[in-house]
């Protein structure tokens, strides 16, 4: 990216409208991930969203292009160990190949 090009990246939680911003296509850069219907995306989004902070998917959106360029998720495992503690598991971290290495 040249110095005169603007960048407007925003980190936030996944929104139900992010399917239209290339979220699934981004995951396909990480692993085999078939295309899914809008209905299936929305159903899974609502399922994950219903557990609130026990499963969080974050994204970085390039607001100039309206495209999701990075994502990662964390889910919380409730344990009996460590005095009924909790452990976070980080999963599905991917940065779009078009912006890798651009800090």
Buried (B, 14 or more C-beta within 10 A) or exposed (E): EEEEEEEEEEEEEBBEEBBEBBBBBBBBEEEEEEEEEEEEBBEEBEEBBEEEEBBBBBBBBBEEEEBBBBBBBBBBEEEEEEEEEEEEEEEBEBBBEEBEEEE
